[in-house]
């Protein structure tokens, strides 16, 4: 026994001694727990009192099960016997897991809190939290970051799974796991994808030890748009050592057998209470949806509880209107105020046949033969010089077309289950009928065998789209309904093309078909996302018309004029390249130079479209192309020549990793084909998930790529679409044809101006009514020696911020202009021994490549300047010395003259004193005063010099100098001066 266990036993015996006088404990006074596992993965079972100081005589500790011991699903660990027991009826167990499927309140262990998005925000997020809603928990919808967390300690590796509903991209949702050191254990499962339609399942593996689970949302309110919450339910965690109890089935579910791992929902018109083993039938005047915990009184039937349909036309071109109750019927006709089902059988006139069909003698509609057309009455042969425009066009809805089908899809407790009908014909339109629940998907499908271009367009496939589907629709909703439009190669393999929410006015929508694989189309209408309700049966979607062009086995509603000049009038030929057809004449006229013909409009002068800057037409005059060269005049008057041929090859790159709803890592993969003439390679994106590969081609395309080893594939690619199939122009301007390429989306460019390629995609969507656009900004960067270094905008990590405009920055040395003579300079050396060298070097920083090369070094003869330089220096030195000497000479003469003048002035002032005349009143010119001074004693030369420097100045600023005289004369003169 280790020290920890010994300490526990010591405390246990101490507790028993203190409470020796208390009554003996009964089984209801205590419960069993296991101690922590030691290094040998062993533990002890001990009894822990429910309340302190209430009883004594707890059972002795016993050796517990091994730490890796666990029970199976549907079992629990009975601590008294330390063995696994099956759960009783009305309960369930996950064995080594825990589940949270009731959200009346926040379960124990869960924590939720909110914080502000940024420190400067004025929003108070202290009350922002996840809110329990009964069978699920909902996130915040305010502009806060709100976290729901739960910590669990796993004895072995396990998993966490939960169901979520994430319908709104205005709220950011992520899920991640951290250990007890706050380190993320699985960053690949951090981001959660939007739910396509219904609840989605999410599964993540957990490591042994402490795991902290985080669900975090951040809402962004855009203008007046209301944000929808993220919903969570059925959180299950596996990997715990054991569960010591079973969980009771929640209301609306039951488990009839022992050892159930889950509870089953009650069927419709039945209910159950918590912990039920069976479901109880509702009374005849009550009803219940599947999974209900109680029955509801049947409401009075209203006009929204039934729908109508049409019978096929009879021989007299009459149809009967038939009324039917919604299934399952939940309303009651016996309640006061209830309506009854209207009488069926009312006869009305049948609508005409759809275009391309004719009315038979049996009052049915049949398709016209080849080369015939019809407006819905009689078939007629196309005149000579014309061709039929073939397709499917439905605008009258008396019967469901043979290539269309309808059904209702339940998602609450059954999957892929087709029941009854979802859409009914109503003469002028086809509409959705009320479903069993508001959450049902009401599905309408259309199948097309394939597509074929008409003879006049088959020779120019690049200029003509393969097919287009156009439909007119509207939705009327009192709640948040949703209409999805999907396309694919089968009903079970489709992707969402477009979706609409809420009430939508009558409008038209078109989708361009890129290949012959897309042969199935689906419309799915849903009234509400929440389950178990039936309050919005009046919400409806209507489709008025559907048109599919160039369909195989299609019919013609009209004929199209052929170009004149064909020797065979029975066969249509297109106008020559670069020509358009004059309206209604069949005469072809030439378009102006450097213009192309619109793919879908070859009639009229407006069909000619000029090419953009620095582009030219291809030989077929169907598209504008670039030869990858460009001439640009810089702001400094410098002429630059670009050649992007080295970057013209197809280039692929990925975005940062993203994650699906199940934590599957994926990337947005881009393919680019920058420029080139007719023989250029097109960028191709494929869907290789299915056996039938779907491809899209253009200048640029995008697809979702998932790393996988499935079927030996290194990558799984899906959901491809074109983001650029038309080159608009190449320029250094930041906008072209209403497309902008903002410089602030990328790092600042301090060098040459960027060259921008502008593209557009012809396919339109609800969000991109003008089609998608793409800009590729070419930036000169001599440090990038690789062929490409493409980056995405920092604010838009997937290349686009709105799903319509894509922007890329391509940095490369091959994006620099070609080198010219303006990119280097010359350096001339000094003349050394009669030789002078001229060397050429590149201007720095060098912003060019290839082009001209540096000229070779040039050597010239020269004359040395060393002698003349030395001579000039010598003469300058001599001249400077002479100038200094002259200045000193004249300065000294000026001092002497100034002294003489001062003496004369002094002598004139003293005439009244009658002093004896001096032997000499001044120093004669050429005499030196210092040489004539007479001293009484002999002084050294240095003393004389010192005396001269210390000579005092008079009040007039001049030095006093003694006159030449004998010693006696000097004394006498001093006495006379005193008398004066």
WORAGI-V655404 format. One record per residue. N is the residue number from 1. RES is the residue in one small letter. PHI is phi as a letter, one per 20 degrees, with the letter a starting at -180 (NA if undefined). OMEGA is omega as a letter, one per 40 degrees, with the letter a starting at -180 (NA if undefined). NEAR is the number of other ideal C-beta (glycine too) atoms within 10 Angstrom. Layout:
n=[N;N]
res=[RES;RES]
phi=[PHI;PHI]
omega=[OMEGA;OMEGA]
near=[NEAR;NEAR]
This chain:
n=[1;2;3;4;5;6;7;8;9;10;11;12;13;14;15;16;17;18;19;20;21;22;23;24;25;26;27;28;29;30;31;32;33;34;35;36;37;38;39;40;41;42;43;44;45;46;47;48;49;50;51;52;53;54;55;56;57;58;59;60;61;62;63;64;65;66;67;68;69;70;71;72;73;74;75;76;77;78;79;80;81;82;83;84;85;86;87;88;89;90;91;92;93;94;95;96;97;98;99;100;101;102;103;104;105;106;107;108;109;110;111;112;113;114;115;116;117;118;119;120;121;122;123;124;125;126;127;128;129;130;131;132;133;134;135;136;137;138;139;140;141;142;143;144;145;146;147;148;149;150;151;152;153;154;155;156;157;158;159;160;161;162;163;164;165;166;167;168;169;170;171;172;173;174;175;176;177;178;179;180;181;182;183;184;185;186;187;188;189;190;191;192;193;194;195;196;197;198;199;200;201;202;203;204;205;206;207;208;209;210;211;212;213;214;215;216;217;218;219;220;221;222;223;224;225;226;227;228;229;230;231;232;233;234;235;236;237;238;239;240;241;242;243;244;245;246;247;248;249;250;251;252;253;254;255;256;257;258;259;260;261;262;263;264;265;266;267;268;269;270;271;272;273;274;275;276;277;278;279;280;281;282;283;284;285;286;287;288;289;290;291;292;293;294;295;296;297;298;299;300;301;302;303;304;305;306;307;308;309;310;311;312;313;314;315;316;317;318;319;320;321;322;323;324;325;326;327;328;329;330;331;332;333;334;335;336;337;338;339;340;341;342;343;344;345;346;347;348;349;350;351;352;353;354;355;356;357;358;359;360;361;362;363;364;365;366;367;368;369;370;371;372;373;374;375;376;377;378;379;380;381;382;383;384;385;386;387;388;389;390;391;392;393;394;395;396;397;398;399;400;401;402;403;404;405;406;407;408;409;410;411;412;413;414;415;416;417;418;419;420;421;422;423;424;425;426;427;428;429;430;431;432;433;434;435;436;437;438;439;440;441;442;443;444;445;446;447;448;449;450;451;452;453;454;455;456;457;458;459;460;461;462;463;464;465;466;467;468;469;470;471;472;473;474;475;476;477;478;479;480;481;482;483;484;485;486;487;488;489;490;491;492;493;494;495;496;497;498;499;500;501;502;503;504;505;506;507;508;509;510;511;512;513;514;515;516;517;518;519;520;521;522;523;524;525;526;527;528;529;530;531;532;533;534;535;536;537;538;539;540;541;542;543;544;545;546;547;548;549;550;551;552;553;554;555;556;557;558;559;560;561;562;563;564;565;566;567;568;569;570;571;572;573;574;575;576;577;578;579;580;581;582;583;584;585;586;587;588;589;590;591;592;593;594;595;596;597;598;599;600;601;602;603;604;605;606;607;608;609;610;611;612;613;614;615;616;617;618;619;620;621;622;623;624;625;626;627;628;629;630;631;632;633;634;635;636;637;638;639;640;641;642;643;644;645;646;647;648;649;650;651;652;653;654;655;656;657;658;659;660;661;662;663;664;665;666;667;668;669;670;671;672;673;674;675;676;677;678;679;680;681;682;683;684;685;686;687;688;689;690;691;692;693;694;695;696;697;698;699;700;701;702;703;704;705;706;707;708;709;710;711;712;713;714;715;716;717;718;719;720;721;722;723;724;725;726;727;728;729;730;731;732;733;734;735;736;737;738;739;740;741;742;743;744;745;746;747;748;749;750;751;752;753;754;755;756;757;758;759;760;761;762;763;764;765;766;767;768;769;770;771;772;773;774;775;776;777;778;779;780;781;782;783;784;785;786;787;788;789;790;791;792;793;794;795;796;797;798;799;800;801;802;803;804;805;806;807;808;809;810;811;812;813;814;815;816;817;818;819;820;821;822;823;824;825;826;827;828;829;830;831;832;833;834;835;836;837;838;839;840;841;842;843;844;845;846;847;848;849;850;851;852;853;854;855;856;857;858;859;860;861;862;863;864;865;866;867;868;869;870;871;872;873;874;875;876;877;878;879;880;881;882;883;884;885;886;887;888;889;890;891;892;893;894;895;896;897;898;899;900;901;902;903;904;905;906;907;908;909;910;911;912;913;914;915;916;917;918;919;920;921;922;923;924;925;926;927;928;929;930;931;932;933;934;935;936;937;938;939;940;941;942;943;944;945;946;947;948;949;950;951;952;953;954;955;956;957;958;959;960;961;962;963;964;965;966;967;968;969;970;971;972;973;974;975;976;977;978;979;980]
res=[x;x;x;x;x;x;x;x;x;x;x;x;x;x;x;x;x;x;x;x;x;x;x;x;x;x;x;x;x;x;x;x;x;x;x;x;x;x;x;x;x;x;x;x;x;x;x;x;x;x;x;x;x;x;x;x;x;x;x;x;x;x;x;x;x;x;x;x;x;x;x;x;x;x;x;x;x;x;x;x;x;x;x;x;x;x;x;x;x;x;x;x;x;x;x;x;x;x;x;x;x;x;x;x;x;x;x;x;x;x;x;x;x;x;x;x;x;x;x;x;x;x;x;x;x;x;x;x;x;x;x;x;x;x;x;x;x;x;x;x;x;x;x;x;x;x;x;x;x;x;x;x;x;x;x;x;x;x;x;x;x;x;x;x;x;x;x;x;x;x;x;x;x;x;x;x;x;x;x;x;x;x;x;x;x;x;x;x;x;x;x;x;x;x;x;x;x;x;x;x;x;x;x;x;x;x;x;x;x;x;x;x;x;x;x;x;x;x;x;x;x;x;x;x;x;x;x;x;x;x;x;x;x;x;x;x;x;x;x;x;x;x;x;x;x;x;x;x;x;x;x;x;x;x;x;x;x;x;x;x;x;x;x;x;x;x;x;x;x;x;x;x;x;x;x;x;x;x;x;x;x;x;x;x;x;x;x;x;x;x;x;x;x;x;x;x;x;x;x;x;x;x;x;x;x;x;x;x;x;x;x;x;x;x;x;x;x;x;x;x;x;x;x;x;x;x;x;x;x;x;x;x;x;x;x;x;x;x;x;x;x;x;x;x;x;x;x;x;x;x;x;x;x;x;x;x;x;x;x;x;x;x;x;x;x;x;x;x;x;x;x;x;x;x;x;x;x;x;x;x;x;x;x;x;x;x;x;x;x;x;x;x;x;x;x;x;x;x;x;x;x;x;x;x;x;x;x;x;x;x;x;x;x;x;x;x;x;x;x;x;x;x;x;x;x;x;x;x;x;x;x;x;x;x;x;x;x;x;x;x;x;x;x;x;x;x;x;x;x;x;x;x;x;x;x;x;x;x;x;x;x;x;x;x;x;x;x;x;x;x;x;x;x;x;x;x;x;x;x;x;x;x;x;x;x;x;x;x;x;x;x;x;x;x;x;x;x;x;x;x;x;x;x;x;x;x;x;x;x;x;x;x;x;x;x;x;x;x;x;x;x;x;x;x;x;x;x;x;x;x;x;x;x;x;x;x;x;x;x;x;x;x;x;x;x;x;x;x;x;x;x;x;x;x;x;x;x;x;x;x;x;x;x;x;x;x;x;x;x;x;x;x;x;x;x;x;x;x;x;x;x;x;x;x;x;x;x;x;x;x;x;x;x;x;x;x;x;x;x;x;x;x;x;x;x;x;x;x;x;x;x;x;x;x;x;x;x;x;x;x;x;x;x;x;x;x;x;x;x;x;x;x;x;x;x;x;x;x;x;x;x;x;x;x;x;x;x;x;x;x;x;x;x;x;x;x;x;x;x;x;x;x;x;x;x;x;x;x;x;x;x;x;x;x;x;x;x;x;x;x;x;x;x;x;x;x;x;x;x;x;x;x;x;x;x;x;x;x;x;x;x;x;x;x;x;x;x;x;x;x;x;x;x;x;x;x;x;x;x;x;x;x;x;x;x;x;x;x;x;x;x;x;x;x;x;x;x;x;x;x;x;x;x;x;x;x;x;x;x;x;x;x;x;x;x;x;x;x;x;x;x;x;x;x;x;x;x;x;x;x;x;x;x;x;x;x;x;x;x;x;x;x;x;x;x;x;x;x;x;x;x;x;x;x;x;x;x;x;x;x;x;x;x;x;x;x;x;x;x;x;x;x;x;x;x;x;x;x;x;x;x;x;x;x;x;x;x;x;x;x;x;x;x;x;x;x;x;x;x;x;x;x;x;x;x;x;x;x;x;x;x;x;x;x;x;x;x;x;x;x;x;x;x;x;x;x;x;x;x;x;x;x;x;x;x;x;x;x;x;x;x;x;x;x;x;x;x;x;x;x;x;x;x;x;x;x;x;x;x;x;x;x;x;x;x;x;x;x;x;x;x;x;x;x;x;x;x;x;x;x;x;x;x;x;x;x;x;x;x;x;x;x;x;x;x;x;x;x;x;x;x;x;x;x;x;x;x;x;x;x;x;x;x;x;x;x;x;x;x;x;x;x;x;x;x;x;x;x;x;x;x;x;x;x;x;x;x;x;x;x]
phi=[NA;e;f;f;f;f;f;f;f;f;f;f;f;f;f;f;f;f;d;f;e;f;f;f;f;e;f;f;e;b;b;e;c;e;f;f;f;e;f;e;m;d;b;c;e;c;e;d;f;f;c;f;l;d;b;c;n;f;g;f;f;c;f;e;f;f;f;e;f;b;d;f;f;n;c;c;e;e;f;f;e;l;c;e;c;f;f;f;f;n;b;b;b;e;m;d;c;c;c;c;c;d;c;f;b;f;f;f;n;e;c;c;b;c;c;f;f;c;f;e;f;e;f;e;d;f;d;f;a;f;d;f;c;n;e;b;c;d;e;f;c;e;e;c;e;d;c;d;c;b;d;b;d;d;e;b;g;b;b;c;c;b;d;b;c;c;e;c;e;e;c;e;c;b;c;b;c;c;e;f;e;l;d;f;e;b;f;f;d;f;d;d;e;g;f;f;b;d;g;d;e;c;c;c;f;d;e;f;o;f;c;d;e;c;d;c;c;c;e;c;e;d;l;d;f;e;e;e;f;e;d;c;b;l;e;c;c;d;o;f;f;a;c;e;b;d;e;f;f;f;g;n;c;b;c;e;d;f;m;e;e;b;d;e;f;f;f;f;m;b;b;b;e;f;m;e;d;b;d;d;f;f;f;f;e;c;b;b;f;f;n;e;e;b;d;d;f;f;f;f;f;c;f;e;e;c;c;c;b;d;e;g;f;e;f;e;m;d;c;d;e;d;d;c;f;f;d;f;f;d;e;c;e;e;f;g;n;f;e;d;f;g;f;e;o;f;e;c;f;f;f;f;f;f;g;n;d;c;e;e;f;e;m;d;d;c;f;f;f;f;m;d;c;b;e;o;d;d;e;c;e;f;f;f;n;c;c;f;e;e;r;d;c;d;c;c;c;e;c;f;g;f;e;c;b;b;a;d;d;e;c;f;c;c;c;l;d;e;c;l;c;d;c;c;f;b;n;e;b;d;c;e;e;f;e;f;c;f;e;f;e;e;d;c;d;c;d;c;f;r;c;b;f;f;g;f;d;f;e;c;f;f;e;c;f;f;a;b;d;c;c;d;b;b;c;c;c;e;c;e;f;b;c;d;d;c;b;a;e;a;f;e;c;c;c;f;e;b;b;c;d;m;f;c;f;f;b;d;c;c;c;e;e;e;b;e;e;f;c;c;c;c;d;c;d;c;e;b;e;f;e;n;d;b;d;c;f;f;f;b;d;c;d;e;b;c;c;c;e;l;e;f;m;e;d;d;d;a;d;d;f;e;f;f;o;e;f;d;f;f;d;e;c;f;f;g;g;m;c;c;e;f;g;m;d;n;e;d;d;e;f;g;f;l;c;c;e;f;f;d;b;d;d;n;f;f;f;e;c;f;f;f;f;m;c;b;f;e;f;e;l;d;b;e;c;c;e;m;d;b;d;c;e;f;f;e;m;e;e;d;d;d;b;e;f;f;d;f;f;f;c;c;b;d;e;f;f;c;b;e;f;d;m;e;f;b;c;e;d;d;c;c;c;f;b;p;e;f;e;f;e;e;f;c;c;c;d;d;f;e;f;e;f;d;c;c;c;r;f;b;b;c;b;e;d;c;f;b;d;f;l;m;e;e;c;d;d;b;l;f;b;e;d;a;c;c;e;e;r;c;b;e;f;e;b;a;l;m;d;d;c;f;f;f;f;c;g;f;e;d;d;f;f;f;e;d;e;d;c;b;d;f;f;d;c;f;f;d;f;e;n;e;c;b;c;d;e;e;c;f;b;f;f;e;e;f;f;b;b;d;c;d;g;f;e;c;f;d;n;b;d;c;n;d;d;d;c;c;d;d;d;a;f;f;e;e;f;f;f;c;f;f;e;c;c;d;c;e;e;f;f;d;l;m;c;c;d;d;d;d;c;f;f;d;f;f;c;a;b;l;m;f;d;f;f;f;f;d;d;c;e;b;d;f;d;f;f;f;f;f;f;f;f;f;f;f;f;f;f;f;f;f;f;f;f;f;f;f;f;f;f;f;f;f;f;f;f;f;f;f;f;f;f;f;f;f;f;f;f;d;f;f;e;l;f;f;f;f;f;b;e;b;e;f;f;n;e;d;f;f;f;e;f;d;d;f;c;f;d;f;f;f;f;f;f;f;f;f;f;e;f;f;e;e;f;e;n;d;f;e;c;f;e;f;a;e;f;f;f;f;f;f;f;f;f;f;f;f;f;f]
omega=[a;a;a;i;i;i;a;i;i;i;a;i;i;i;i;a;a;a;a;a;i;i;i;a;i;a;a;a;a;i;a;i;i;i;i;i;i;a;i;a;i;a;a;i;a;i;a;a;i;i;a;i;i;a;i;i;i;i;i;i;i;i;a;i;i;a;i;a;i;i;i;i;a;a;i;a;i;a;a;a;a;i;a;i;i;i;i;i;a;i;a;i;i;i;a;a;i;a;i;a;i;a;i;i;a;a;i;i;i;i;i;i;a;i;a;a;i;a;a;a;i;a;i;a;a;a;i;a;i;a;i;a;i;i;i;i;a;i;i;i;i;a;i;i;a;a;i;a;i;a;a;i;a;i;i;a;a;a;i;i;i;i;a;i;a;a;a;i;i;i;a;a;i;i;i;a;i;i;a;i;a;i;a;a;a;a;a;a;a;a;a;a;i;i;i;a;a;i;i;a;i;a;i;i;i;i;i;a;a;i;i;a;a;i;a;i;i;a;i;i;a;i;a;a;i;a;i;a;i;a;i;i;i;i;a;a;i;i;i;a;a;i;a;i;i;a;i;i;a;i;a;i;a;i;a;a;i;i;i;i;i;i;a;i;i;i;i;a;i;a;i;i;a;i;a;i;i;i;a;i;i;i;a;i;i;a;i;i;i;i;a;i;i;i;i;i;a;i;i;i;i;i;i;a;i;i;a;i;a;i;i;a;i;a;a;i;i;i;a;i;a;i;a;i;i;i;e;a;a;a;a;i;a;i;i;a;a;i;i;a;i;i;i;i;i;a;i;i;i;i;i;i;i;i;a;i;i;a;a;i;i;i;i;a;i;a;i;i;i;a;i;i;a;i;i;i;a;i;i;a;i;i;i;a;i;i;i;i;a;i;i;i;a;i;i;a;i;i;i;i;a;a;i;a;a;i;i;a;i;i;a;a;i;a;i;a;a;a;i;a;i;a;i;i;a;i;a;a;i;a;i;i;i;i;i;i;i;a;i;i;i;a;i;a;i;i;i;a;a;a;i;i;i;a;a;a;a;a;a;a;a;a;a;i;a;a;i;i;a;i;i;a;i;i;i;a;i;i;a;i;a;i;i;i;a;i;i;a;i;a;a;a;a;i;a;i;a;i;i;a;i;a;a;i;a;a;a;i;a;i;a;i;a;a;a;i;a;a;a;i;a;i;a;a;i;a;a;i;i;a;i;i;i;a;a;a;i;i;a;i;a;i;a;a;i;i;i;a;i;a;i;a;i;i;a;i;i;i;a;a;i;i;i;i;i;i;i;a;i;a;i;i;i;i;i;i;i;a;i;a;i;a;i;a;a;i;a;i;a;i;i;i;i;i;i;i;i;a;a;i;a;a;i;a;a;i;a;a;i;i;a;a;i;i;i;a;i;a;a;a;a;a;i;a;i;i;i;i;a;i;a;i;a;a;i;a;a;i;a;i;i;i;a;a;a;a;a;i;a;a;i;i;a;i;i;a;i;a;i;a;i;i;a;a;i;a;i;a;a;i;a;i;a;a;i;a;a;a;a;i;i;i;a;i;a;i;a;i;a;i;i;a;i;a;i;a;i;i;i;i;a;i;i;a;a;i;a;i;a;i;i;a;i;a;i;a;a;i;i;i;a;i;i;i;i;i;a;a;i;a;i;i;a;i;i;i;i;i;a;i;a;a;a;i;a;i;a;i;a;a;i;i;i;i;a;i;a;a;i;i;a;a;i;i;i;i;a;a;i;a;i;i;a;i;i;a;a;a;i;i;a;a;i;a;i;a;a;i;a;i;i;i;a;i;a;a;i;i;a;i;a;a;a;a;a;a;i;i;a;i;a;i;i;i;i;i;i;a;i;i;i;a;i;i;a;i;a;a;i;i;a;i;i;a;i;a;i;a;a;i;i;i;i;e;a;a;i;i;i;i;a;i;i;i;i;i;a;a;i;i;a;i;a;a;a;a;a;i;i;i;i;i;a;a;i;i;i;a;i;i;i;a;i;i;i;i;i;a;a;i;a;i;i;i;a;i;i;i;i;a;i;i;i;i;a;i;i;a;a;a;a;a;i;i;i;a;i;i;i;a;i;i;a;a;i;i;i;a;a;a;a;i;a;i;a;i;a;i;i;a;a;i;i;i;i;a;i;a;a;a;a;i;i;a;i;i;a;i;i;a;i;i;a;i;i;a;a;i;i;a;a;i;i;a;a;a;i;i;i;NA]
near=[9;10;7;11;17;10;10;16;14;10;10;15;11;10;14;14;9;11;18;8;6;13;11;9;18;9;9;8;17;19;12;18;14;19;15;10;15;14;6;9;11;15;20;18;18;20;19;9;16;11;8;8;10;13;18;18;15;18;13;11;16;11;10;19;18;13;17;10;18;21;22;13;16;21;23;22;23;14;18;9;8;16;12;19;15;17;25;17;18;21;21;23;29;22;20;23;21;18;19;20;19;17;22;10;8;16;15;7;11;19;13;19;16;20;15;16;15;9;6;6;12;5;13;11;18;11;10;24;20;26;16;17;15;11;19;21;24;18;27;25;20;14;17;22;18;23;20;23;16;20;13;18;12;21;18;16;12;19;14;23;16;21;19;22;21;23;20;19;13;14;20;15;21;15;24;19;20;17;14;11;7;7;9;13;18;16;13;13;23;19;18;24;17;12;19;14;19;17;21;18;11;22;14;20;14;21;15;12;15;14;23;16;20;15;25;18;26;18;24;13;13;10;4;5;10;10;19;20;21;27;22;25;18;17;23;18;22;20;23;18;21;19;20;15;12;22;19;19;26;21;19;24;22;24;25;13;12;13;21;23;16;16;22;17;20;26;14;16;19;21;22;26;16;13;19;23;15;12;22;14;13;19;11;10;11;16;22;24;24;20;23;22;17;12;18;13;11;20;15;14;22;13;10;17;22;20;20;16;18;20;16;11;21;13;9;10;13;13;23;15;17;16;15;16;15;19;14;15;15;20;20;18;14;10;13;6;8;15;14;9;12;12;9;13;9;12;12;12;11;23;20;16;23;23;24;26;23;20;18;10;6;9;15;15;21;13;19;21;11;11;15;18;22;22;16;18;12;11;18;14;14;20;10;9;17;19;21;22;20;23;23;23;23;22;18;21;25;21;17;18;16;8;15;20;18;20;17;22;20;19;17;17;13;11;9;8;11;13;15;16;21;24;25;18;21;17;15;14;18;24;21;30;21;23;25;20;24;21;21;24;20;25;23;22;20;20;15;22;12;15;22;16;17;17;13;21;19;11;12;17;11;13;20;18;19;18;23;19;23;15;20;16;23;18;21;15;21;14;17;18;24;21;22;19;21;21;20;21;18;13;15;8;16;19;16;15;20;16;16;20;14;14;14;17;8;10;11;11;18;13;21;19;22;23;17;17;19;23;20;18;24;20;24;22;27;25;30;21;19;16;21;16;13;23;14;18;22;15;23;21;27;19;21;18;19;23;19;23;23;21;22;14;12;23;25;25;22;14;19;19;20;25;19;15;11;15;6;8;12;11;12;21;17;22;25;12;17;21;19;23;23;16;11;9;11;17;15;18;15;14;20;9;10;14;17;25;25;15;18;13;13;22;17;14;11;9;20;19;16;13;21;18;14;21;23;13;21;18;10;16;22;19;18;22;18;23;16;18;14;21;10;17;10;13;7;6;7;13;11;22;14;23;18;22;14;15;19;19;14;13;17;14;18;13;17;9;14;17;19;16;20;14;18;16;16;23;19;20;19;25;23;25;20;25;22;19;13;11;5;19;11;18;24;16;26;17;23;20;18;13;7;15;12;24;16;23;19;24;25;26;27;25;24;20;24;18;13;16;8;11;7;6;13;9;15;18;21;17;16;23;18;25;30;26;26;21;23;22;19;26;20;18;12;15;13;19;10;9;19;14;24;13;14;8;18;20;12;6;15;6;12;20;17;21;22;22;29;25;24;19;26;16;21;18;19;14;11;18;9;12;18;26;25;32;24;25;23;24;22;24;19;16;9;17;10;9;12;18;17;18;16;22;18;9;10;15;13;16;21;20;14;10;13;18;19;25;24;22;22;25;22;23;20;22;24;25;25;15;20;14;10;16;20;17;12;11;10;12;14;10;16;10;7;10;13;16;15;14;14;15;11;13;12;7;9;15;18;23;18;13;14;13;9;12;12;9;12;12;10;12;8;15;9;13;11;8;9;10;10;10;10;11;9;10;10;9;10;9;10;9;9;10;10;10;9;10;10;9;10;10;9;9;9;10;11;15;10;11;16;14;12;17;16;11;11;14;14;8;8;11;8;7;10;10;14;10;9;15;10;12;13;16;18;8;8;6;13;9;16;11;7;14;15;11;11;7;5;6;13;8;7;8;12;13;12;12;13;12;7;7;10;6;9;10;5;8;8;16;13;10;15;12;19;15;16;10;10;8;14;13;11;14;15;9;9;13;11;7;7;10]
